Amino acid sequence: MLKITVIGNITSDFELRSKPGDDTPYAIIRIASDRRYRDREGNKLTDFVSVKVRGNLAELCVEHLKKGDKIAATGDFETISAPDENGVMRQTGFLIKASDVQFLSPKPEAETEEAAV
């Protein structure tokens, strides 16, 4: 079993989707994560990772997360394949199929005040 955890900031707002014939909602969250080191020229290096969330987890993420929020997502590593110009399936990327997402950004003050009332 392969599990991976990624931590980073959400790069853009996202929305719930569903596949035809499947009522289970899902969302794809793109996150950016800076590396701890720089390249030879001193430039900061950033990796971009796609995280897929499904079902209730997807609904919670869409409701509570937005661009710029920091998350930690844990799940299975999945390769994405697509046919090339000759029809041969080739690996084109990967994503994390999240089983757990932790919201790491602090809540806005308005939400904190509402919870205290």
Sequence and secondary structure as in RCSB ss.txt:
>XXXX:A:sequence
MLKITVIGNITSDFELRSKPGDDTPYAIIRIASDRRYRDREGNKLTDFVSVKVRGNLAELCVEHLKKGDKIAATG
DFETISAPDENGVMRQTGFLIKASDVQFLSPKPEAETEEAAV
>XXXX:A:secstr
   EEEEEEE S    B  TT    EEEEEEEEEEEEE TT  EEEEEEEEEEEHHHHHHHHHH  TT EEEEEE
EEEEEEEE TTS EEEEEEEEEEEEEEE S   HHHHHHHH 
